[in-house]
Amino acid sequence: MSRQGEFESAIGPHLRPAYNLARWLTHDADDAEDVLQEAMVRAFRHFDSFRGANPRAWFLAIVRNACWSWMAKKRPPHEELDEESAIVPLQRAPEAELLRADQASRIQDEVALLRPEFREVFLLREVEGLSYKEIAEVAGVPIGTVMSRLSRARRELQQRLAGLAMKASGS
């Protein structure tokens, strides 16, 4: 098999999760496509040096790094996002369509408002189903940091959603 064929067979199945990660981190479909293209170029350029057993984690780490590089160039550090620009629709699985639209929308809105380092571990675990070890590889942090960030993301989401429920009930 040619080098390009090997690359396509190793990376191809992971394009949807890679795009989802880029979309969540960049908050824009066009920017996510640009970042994904850049990540694919980087991955292809370094594919000969890939020796790991997990092409998904390897490629998602490249996508993640491309996103962080893009954000560093595109946005000043500590830029505050307004709520409207922070909301990114989730690529829904068919099962998720069965959820009430307003409830799903509220959850997506709250996930989009998480700090980027919390949002990425939440997305990789809860949406893409990566293990803690795979997330640690992708993010380049220890497993304990992954667990801490995921815990904080879940806690923050729970608090925000509980606050929304209280507002909705008029309490």
ROSE-4610 file (N, C-alpha, C; in Angstrom, 1 decimal, always signed):
// ROSE-4610
residu = [M/M/M/S/S/S/R/R/R/Q/Q/Q/G/G/G/E/E/E/F/F/F/E/E/E/S/S/S/A/A/A/I/I/I/G/G/G/P/P/P/H/H/H/L/L/L/R/R/R/P/P/P/A/A/A/Y/Y/Y/N/N/N/L/L/L/A/A/A/R/R/R/W/W/W/L/L/L/T/T/T/H/H/H/D/D/D/A/A/A/D/D/D/D/D/D/A/A/A/E/E/E/D/D/D/V/V/V/L/L/L/Q/Q/Q/E/E/E/A/A/A/M/M/M/V/V/V/R/R/R/A/A/A/F/F/F/R/R/R/H/H/H/F/F/F/D/D/D/S/S/S/F/F/F/R/R/R/G/G/G/A/A/A/N/N/N/P/P/P/R/R/R/A/A/A/W/W/W/F/F/F/L/L/L/A/A/A/I/I/I/V/V/V/R/R/R/N/N/N/A/A/A/C/C/C/W/W/W/S/S/S/W/W/W/M/M/M/A/A/A/K/K/K/K/K/K/R/R/R/P/P/P/P/P/P/H/H/H/E/E/E/E/E/E/L/L/L/D/D/D/E/E/E/E/E/E/S/S/S/A/A/A/I/I/I/V/V/V/P/P/P/L/L/L/Q/Q/Q/R/R/R/A/A/A/P/P/P/E/E/E/A/A/A/E/E/E/L/L/L/L/L/L/R/R/R/A/A/A/D/D/D/Q/Q/Q/A/A/A/S/S/S/R/R/R/I/I/I/Q/Q/Q/D/D/D/E/E/E/V/V/V/A/A/A/L/L/L/L/L/L/R/R/R/P/P/P/E/E/E/F/F/F/R/R/R/E/E/E/V/V/V/F/F/F/L/L/L/L/L/L/R/R/R/E/E/E/V/V/V/E/E/E/G/G/G/L/L/L/S/S/S/Y/Y/Y/K/K/K/E/E/E/I/I/I/A/A/A/E/E/E/V/V/V/A/A/A/G/G/G/V/V/V/P/P/P/I/I/I/G/G/G/T/T/T/V/V/V/M/M/M/S/S/S/R/R/R/L/L/L/S/S/S/R/R/R/A/A/A/R/R/R/R/R/R/E/E/E/L/L/L/Q/Q/Q/Q/Q/Q/R/R/R/L/L/L/A/A/A/G/G/G/L/L/L/A/A/A/M/M/M/K/K/K/A/A/A/S/S/S/G/G/G/S/S/S]
num = [1/1/1/2/2/2/3/3/3/4/4/4/5/5/5/6/6/6/7/7/7/8/8/8/9/9/9/10/10/10/11/11/11/12/12/12/13/13/13/14/14/14/15/15/15/16/16/16/17/17/17/18/18/18/19/19/19/20/20/20/21/21/21/22/22/22/23/23/23/24/24/24/25/25/25/26/26/26/27/27/27/28/28/28/29/29/29/30/30/30/31/31/31/32/32/32/33/33/33/34/34/34/35/35/35/36/36/36/37/37/37/38/38/38/39/39/39/40/40/40/41/41/41/42/42/42/43/43/43/44/44/44/45/45/45/46/46/46/47/47/47/48/48/48/49/49/49/50/50/50/51/51/51/52/52/52/53/53/53/54/54/54/55/55/55/56/56/56/57/57/57/58/58/58/59/59/59/60/60/60/61/61/61/62/62/62/63/63/63/64/64/64/65/65/65/66/66/66/67/67/67/68/68/68/69/69/69/70/70/70/71/71/71/72/72/72/73/73/73/74/74/74/75/75/75/76/76/76/77/77/77/78/78/78/79/79/79/80/80/80/81/81/81/82/82/82/83/83/83/84/84/84/85/85/85/86/86/86/87/87/87/88/88/88/89/89/89/90/90/90/91/91/91/92/92/92/93/93/93/94/94/94/95/95/95/96/96/96/97/97/97/98/98/98/99/99/99/100/100/100/101/101/101/102/102/102/103/103/103/104/104/104/105/105/105/106/106/106/107/107/107/108/108/108/109/109/109/110/110/110/111/111/111/112/112/112/113/113/113/114/114/114/115/115/115/116/116/116/117/117/117/118/118/118/119/119/119/120/120/120/121/121/121/122/122/122/123/123/123/124/124/124/125/125/125/126/126/126/127/127/127/128/128/128/129/129/129/130/130/130/131/131/131/132/132/132/133/133/133/134/134/134/135/135/135/136/136/136/137/137/137/138/138/138/139/139/139/140/140/140/141/141/141/142/142/142/143/143/143/144/144/144/145/145/145/146/146/146/147/147/147/148/148/148/149/149/149/150/150/150/151/151/151/152/152/152/153/153/153/154/154/154/155/155/155/156/156/156/157/157/157/158/158/158/159/159/159/160/160/160/161/161/161/162/162/162/163/163/163/164/164/164/165/165/165/166/166/166/167/167/167/168/168/168/169/169/169/170/170/170/171/171/171]
x = [+0.9/+0.0/+0.9/+0.5/+1.3/+1.2/+2.1/+2.2/+0.9/+0.3/-0.9/-2.1/-2.1/-3.1/-3.1/-1.9/-1.7/-2.2/-1.9/-2.3/-3.8/-4.4/-5.9/-6.6/-6.0/-6.7/-6.5/-5.4/-5.2/-5.9/-6.0/-6.6/-8.1/-8.5/-9.8/-10.9/-10.9/-12.0/-12.1/-11.1/-11.1/-11.3/-11.7/-12.0/-13.2/-14.3/-15.5/-15.1/-14.5/-14.2/-13.2/-12.3/-11.3/-12.0/-12.9/-13.7/-14.5/-15.2/-16.0/-15.1/-13.9/-13.0/-12.6/-12.3/-11.9/-13.1/-14.2/-15.4/-15.7/-15.6/-15.9/-14.8/-13.6/-12.5/-12.5/-12.8/-12.7/-14.0/-15.1/-16.4/-16.9/-16.3/-16.7/-16.4/-17.4/-17.3/-16.2/-16.1/-15.1/-13.7/-13.5/-12.2/-11.9/-12.9/-12.6/-12.1/-12.7/-12.2/-10.8/-10.5/-9.1/-8.1/-8.5/-7.6/-7.5/-8.5/-8.5/-7.6/-7.7/-6.8/-5.3/-5.0/-3.7/-3.2/-4.1/-3.7/-3.4/-4.2/-4.0/-2.6/-2.3/-1.0/+0.1/+0.0/+1.0/+1.1/-0.1/-0.1/+0.6/+0.2/+0.8/+2.3/+2.8/+4.2/+5.0/+4.3/+5.0/+4.6/+3.8/+3.2/+4.3/+5.4/+6.5/+7.1/+7.0/+7.5/+6.5/+5.2/+4.2/+4.5/+4.7/+5.0/+4.0/+3.0/+2.1/+1.0/+0.3/-0.7/-2.1/-2.1/-3.4/-3.4/-3.8/-3.8/-4.8/-5.9/-7.0/-6.4/-5.8/-5.2/-4.1/-3.3/-2.2/-2.7/-3.7/-4.3/-5.1/-5.8/-6.6/-5.6/-4.5/-3.5/-3.0/-2.8/-2.3/-3.4/-4.7/-5.8/-5.9/-5.8/-5.8/-4.7/-3.5/-2.4/-2.6/-3.1/-3.4/-4.5/-5.5/-6.5/-5.9/-5.1/-4.5/-3.6/-2.8/-2.0/-2.8/-3.9/-4.8/-5.4/-5.9/-6.5/-5.4/-4.2/-3.2/-2.9/-3.0/-2.8/-4.0/-5.2/-6.4/-7.0/-6.8/-7.4/-6.4/-6.5/-5.6/-5.8/-4.8/-4.9/-6.0/-6.7/-7.7/-8.9/-9.1/-10.2/-11.5/-12.4/-13.7/-14.6/-15.2/-16.2/-17.6/-18.3/-19.7/-20.5/-21.7/-22.4/-22.8/-23.1/-23.6/-22.5/-21.2/-20.1/-19.7/-20.0/-19.5/-20.4/-21.6/-22.5/-22.2/-21.9/-21.6/-22.6/-23.3/-24.2/-23.4/-23.9/-23.3/-23.7/-22.7/-23.1/-23.8/-25.1/-26.0/-26.0/-26.0/-26.3/-27.8/-28.3/-29.7/-30.4/-29.8/-30.5/-30.7/-29.7/-29.8/-31.0/-31.4/-32.5/-33.8/-33.8/-35.1/-35.2/-34.1/-34.2/-35.1/-35.7/-36.4/-35.4/-35.8/-34.9/-34.5/-35.4/-35.0/-34.0/-34.2/-33.3/-31.9/-31.8/-30.6/-29.9/-30.6/-30.0/-29.4/-30.1/-29.6/-28.3/-28.2/-27.0/-25.9/-26.2/-25.1/-24.6/-25.5/-25.1/-24.2/-24.5/-23.7/-22.4/-22.3/-21.0/-20.1/-20.7/-20.0/-19.4/-19.9/-19.4/-18.3/-18.1/-17.0/-15.7/-14.7/-13.4/-12.8/-12.0/-11.6/-11.0/-10.1/-9.5/-10.5/-11.6/-12.6/-13.5/-13.8/-14.7/-14.0/-12.7/-12.1/-12.1/-11.8/-11.8/-13.3/-14.2/-15.6/-16.0/-15.7/-16.1/-15.4/-14.1/-13.4/-13.9/-14.4/-14.9/-16.3/-17.2/-18.6/-19.2/-18.6/-19.1/-18.3/-17.0/-16.2/-15.9/-16.1/-15.9/-14.4/-13.5/-12.1/-11.9/-11.0/-10.6/-9.8/-9.7/-8.8/-7.4/-6.9/-5.5/-5.4/-6.4/-6.4/-6.5/-7.3/-7.5/-6.1/-5.5/-4.2/-3.2/-3.2/-2.3/-2.6/-3.9/-4.4/-4.0/-4.3/-4.1/-2.6/-1.9/-0.5/-0.4/-1.3/-1.3/-1.4/-1.1/-1.3/-2.7/-2.9/-4.3/-5.0/-4.3/-4.9/-5.4/-4.7/-5.2/-6.5/-6.5/-7.7/-8.9/-8.7/-9.7/-10.2/-9.3/-9.6/-10.4/-10.0/-10.7/-12.1/-12.2/-13.5/-14.4/-13.9/-14.7/-15.2/-14.3/-14.7/-15.6/-15.5/-16.4/-17.8/-17.9/-19.2/-19.8/-19.0/-19.6/-20.1/-19.3/-19.7/-21.0/-21.1/-22.3/-23.5/-23.3/-24.4/-24.9/-24.0/-24.4/-25.1/-24.6/-25.3/-26.7/-26.8/-28.1/-29.0/-28.6/-29.4/-29.9/-29.1/-29.5/-30.5/-30.4/-31.3/-32.7/-32.6/-33.9/-34.6/-33.8/-34.4/-35.1/-34.4/-35.0/-36.3/-36.2/-37.4/-38.6/-38.3/-39.4/-39.9/-39.2/-39.6/-39.2/-38.2/-37.8/-36.7]
y = [-1.2/+0.0/+1.2/+2.2/+3.5/+4.2/+5.2/+6.0/+6.8/+7.3/+8.0/+7.1/+5.9/+4.9/+4.5/+4.3/+4.0/+5.2/+6.4/+7.6/+7.7/+7.5/+7.6/+6.6/+5.3/+4.3/+4.5/+5.1/+5.3/+6.5/+7.6/+8.8/+9.0/+8.5/+8.6/+8.4/+7.3/+7.0/+8.1/+8.9/+9.9/+11.3/+11.5/+12.9/+13.5/+12.8/+13.4/+13.8/+12.9/+13.4/+14.6/+14.6/+15.7/+17.0/+16.9/+18.1/+18.6/+17.7/+18.1/+18.8/+18.3/+18.9/+20.3/+20.4/+21.7/+22.7/+22.2/+23.1/+23.6/+22.7/+23.2/+24.2/+23.9/+24.8/+26.1/+26.1/+27.4/+28.2/+27.5/+28.1/+28.5/+27.9/+28.4/+27.2/+26.9/+25.8/+26.0/+27.2/+27.5/+27.4/+28.0/+28.0/+26.5/+25.7/+24.3/+23.6/+23.9/+23.2/+23.6/+24.9/+25.4/+24.7/+24.6/+24.0/+22.5/+21.9/+20.5/+20.2/+21.1/+20.9/+21.1/+22.1/+22.3/+21.1/+20.5/+19.4/+18.2/+18.0/+16.9/+17.0/+18.3/+18.5/+18.1/+18.6/+18.3/+16.8/+16.1/+14.7/+13.9/+14.3/+13.6/+13.8/+15.1/+15.4/+14.5/+14.2/+13.5/+12.0/+11.6/+10.2/+9.1/+9.4/+8.4/+8.2/+9.2/+9.1/+8.5/+8.3/+7.8/+6.3/+6.0/+4.7/+4.1/+4.9/+4.5/+3.5/+2.9/+2.0/+2.6/+3.9/+4.6/+5.8/+5.6/+6.8/+7.8/+7.4/+8.4/+9.4/+8.9/+9.8/+10.7/+10.1/+10.8/+11.9/+11.6/+12.6/+13.7/+13.3/+14.3/+15.2/+14.7/+15.6/+16.6/+16.2/+17.2/+18.2/+17.8/+18.7/+19.7/+19.1/+20.0/+21.0/+20.6/+21.6/+22.6/+22.2/+23.1/+24.1/+23.7/+24.6/+25.6/+25.1/+26.0/+27.0/+26.6/+27.5/+28.5/+28.1/+29.0/+30.0/+29.5/+30.5/+31.5/+31.1/+32.0/+33.1/+32.7/+33.7/+34.6/+34.0/+34.6/+35.5/+35.1/+35.8/+36.3/+37.5/+37.8/+36.9/+36.7/+35.9/+36.5/+35.7/+36.1/+36.8/+36.7/+37.4/+36.8/+37.7/+37.2/+37.0/+35.9/+35.6/+36.0/+36.7/+37.0/+35.7/+35.6/+34.4/+34.0/+34.9/+34.6/+33.9/+34.4/+33.8/+32.5/+32.3/+31.0/+29.8/+30.0/+29.0/+28.3/+27.0/+26.2/+25.0/+24.7/+23.6/+22.3/+21.3/+20.0/+19.2/+18.4/+17.5/+16.3/+16.2/+15.3/+14.0/+13.0/+11.6/+11.4/+10.5/+10.3/+10.2/+9.5/+9.4/+10.7/+11.6/+12.9/+13.7/+13.4/+14.1/+13.9/+12.7/+12.4/+13.3/+13.9/+14.8/+16.0/+16.6/+17.8/+18.9/+19.6/+20.5/+21.6/+22.1/+23.2/+22.8/+21.6/+21.0/+20.8/+20.2/+19.9/+21.2/+22.2/+23.5/+24.2/+24.1/+24.7/+24.0/+22.7/+22.0/+22.4/+22.4/+22.8/+24.2/+25.1/+26.5/+26.5/+25.7/+25.7/+25.0/+24.0/+23.3/+24.3/+25.1/+26.0/+27.1/+27.4/+28.4/+28.0/+26.6/+26.1/+26.7/+26.8/+27.2/+26.2/+26.6/+25.7/+24.4/+24.5/+23.2/+22.3/+22.8/+21.9/+21.4/+22.3/+21.9/+20.8/+20.9/+19.9/+18.5/+18.4/+17.1/+16.6/+17.4/+17.0/+16.5/+17.2/+16.8/+15.4/+15.3/+14.1/+12.9/+13.1/+12.0/+11.7/+12.7/+12.5/+12.4/+13.1/+13.0/+12.0/+12.1/+11.2/+9.8/+9.7/+8.4/+8.0/+9.0/+8.6/+8.2/+7.3/+7.0/+8.1/+8.0/+9.1/+9.0/+7.8/+7.7/+8.3/+8.1/+8.7/+10.2/+10.7/+12.2/+12.8/+12.1/+12.5/+12.6/+11.6/+11.7/+12.8/+13.0/+14.1/+15.5/+15.7/+17.0/+17.2/+16.1/+16.2/+16.6/+16.1/+16.3/+15.0/+15.0/+13.7/+13.3/+12.0/+11.5/+12.2/+12.5/+13.2/+14.6/+15.2/+16.5/+16.4/+15.3/+15.0/+14.8/+14.0/+13.6/+14.9/+15.7/+17.0/+17.9/+18.1/+19.0/+18.5/+17.2/+16.6/+16.7/+16.5/+16.7/+18.1/+19.1/+20.5/+20.9/+20.3/+20.6/+20.1/+18.9/+18.3/+19.1/+19.4/+20.2/+21.5/+22.2/+23.5/+23.4/+22.4/+22.2/+21.9/+21.0/+20.7/+21.9/+22.8/+24.0/+25.0/+25.1/+26.0/+25.5/+24.2/+23.7/+23.7/+23.5/+23.6/+25.0/+26.0/+27.4/+27.7/+27.2/+27.4/+26.7/+25.6/+24.9/+25.7/+26.2/+27.1/+28.3/+28.9/+30.1/+29.8/+28.6/+28.2/+27.9/+27.4/+27.0/+28.2/+29.3/+30.6/+30.7/+29.8/+29.8/+30.9]
z = [+0.0/+0.0/+0.0/-0.7/-0.8/+0.5/+0.7/+1.9/+2.0/+0.9/+1.0/+1.3/+0.8/+1.2/+2.6/+3.2/+4.6/+5.4/+5.0/+5.8/+5.8/+4.6/+4.5/+5.3/+5.3/+6.1/+7.6/+8.0/+9.4/+10.0/+9.2/+9.6/+9.2/+8.1/+7.5/+8.5/+9.3/+10.2/+11.3/+11.5/+12.6/+12.2/+11.0/+10.5/+11.2/+11.4/+12.0/+13.4/+14.3/+15.6/+15.6/+14.6/+14.5/+14.1/+13.2/+12.8/+14.0/+14.7/+15.9/+16.9/+17.2/+18.2/+17.7/+16.4/+15.9/+15.9/+15.6/+15.6/+17.0/+18.0/+19.4/+19.9/+19.5/+20.0/+19.2/+17.9/+17.2/+17.1/+17.4/+17.4/+16.0/+15.0/+13.6/+12.7/+11.8/+10.9/+9.9/+9.3/+8.3/+8.9/+10.1/+10.8/+11.2/+11.6/+11.9/+10.7/+9.5/+8.3/+8.0/+8.1/+7.9/+8.8/+10.1/+11.1/+10.8/+10.4/+10.1/+8.9/+7.9/+6.7/+7.1/+8.0/+8.5/+9.2/+10.1/+10.9/+10.0/+8.9/+8.0/+7.3/+6.9/+6.3/+7.3/+8.5/+9.5/+9.7/+9.8/+10.1/+8.9/+7.7/+6.5/+6.5/+6.8/+6.8/+7.8/+8.9/+10.0/+10.1/+9.1/+9.2/+9.2/+8.6/+8.6/+10.0/+10.9/+12.2/+13.2/+12.7/+13.6/+13.9/+15.2/+15.6/+16.6/+17.0/+18.0/+17.5/+18.4/+18.1/+18.0/+18.3/+18.4/+17.4/+16.2/+15.2/+15.6/+16.3/+16.6/+17.6/+18.7/+19.7/+19.1/+18.2/+17.6/+16.7/+15.9/+15.0/+15.8/+16.8/+17.6/+18.3/+18.7/+19.4/+18.4/+17.1/+16.1/+15.8/+15.8/+15.6/+16.7/+17.9/+19.1/+19.1/+18.8/+18.8/+17.6/+16.5/+15.4/+15.9/+16.6/+17.1/+18.1/+19.0/+20.0/+19.3/+18.3/+17.5/+16.8/+16.2/+15.5/+16.4/+17.6/+18.6/+19.1/+19.3/+19.7/+18.7/+17.4/+16.4/+16.1/+16.3/+15.9/+17.0/+18.2/+19.3/+20.3/+20.9/+21.9/+23.2/+24.0/+25.2/+26.1/+26.8/+27.8/+27.1/+25.8/+25.2/+25.7/+26.1/+26.6/+25.4/+25.3/+24.3/+24.7/+23.9/+24.2/+24.0/+24.7/+24.7/+23.2/+22.4/+21.0/+20.2/+20.3/+19.6/+20.2/+21.4/+22.1/+21.8/+21.3/+21.1/+19.8/+19.8/+18.7/+18.7/+17.6/+17.6/+17.7/+18.4/+18.5/+17.3/+16.8/+15.7/+16.4/+16.2/+17.0/+16.3/+17.2/+16.8/+16.7/+15.9/+15.8/+17.1/+18.1/+19.4/+20.1/+19.9/+20.5/+20.0/+18.7/+18.1/+18.8/+19.6/+20.3/+21.6/+22.0/+23.2/+22.8/+23.8/+23.5/+23.0/+22.0/+21.3/+22.2/+23.0/+23.9/+25.0/+25.5/+26.5/+25.9/+24.8/+24.1/+23.8/+23.3/+23.0/+24.2/+25.4/+26.6/+27.0/+26.9/+27.3/+26.3/+25.1/+24.1/+24.4/+24.7/+25.0/+26.2/+27.2/+28.5/+28.2/+27.4/+27.1/+26.3/+25.4/+24.6/+25.5/+26.7/+27.5/+28.5/+28.5/+29.4/+28.9/+29.8/+29.4/+28.4/+27.5/+26.4/+26.9/+27.9/+28.4/+29.1/+29.6/+30.2/+29.0/+28.1/+27.0/+26.2/+25.9/+25.1/+25.7/+27.1/+27.7/+27.8/+28.0/+28.1/+26.7/+25.7/+24.3/+24.0/+24.2/+23.9/+24.7/+25.9/+26.7/+26.5/+26.6/+26.5/+25.1/+24.2/+22.8/+21.9/+22.0/+21.2/+21.8/+23.2/+23.8/+24.0/+24.0/+24.3/+25.8/+26.0/+27.4/+28.0/+29.3/+30.0/+29.4/+29.2/+28.7/+27.3/+26.4/+25.1/+25.2/+26.1/+26.2/+26.7/+27.7/+28.2/+27.0/+26.1/+24.9/+24.0/+23.8/+22.9/+23.5/+24.7/+25.4/+25.8/+25.9/+26.4/+27.8/+28.6/+30.1/+30.8/+32.1/+32.8/+33.0/+33.2/+33.4/+34.5/+35.6/+36.7/+36.3/+35.5/+35.0/+34.1/+33.3/+32.5/+33.5/+34.5/+35.4/+36.2/+36.6/+37.3/+36.4/+35.1/+34.2/+33.9/+33.7/+33.4/+34.6/+35.8/+37.0/+37.1/+36.9/+37.0/+35.9/+34.7/+33.6/+33.9/+34.4/+34.8/+35.9/+36.9/+38.1/+37.6/+36.8/+36.3/+35.5/+34.6/+33.8/+34.7/+35.7/+36.6/+37.3/+37.8/+38.5/+37.6/+36.3/+35.4/+35.0/+34.8/+34.4/+35.5/+36.7/+37.9/+38.1/+37.8/+37.9/+36.8/+35.6/+34.6/+35.0/+35.6/+36.0/+37.0/+38.0/+39.0/+38.5/+37.5/+36.8/+36.1/+35.4/+34.6/+35.5/+36.7/+37.6/+38.4/+38.3/+39.0/+40.4/+40.8/+42.2/+42.4]
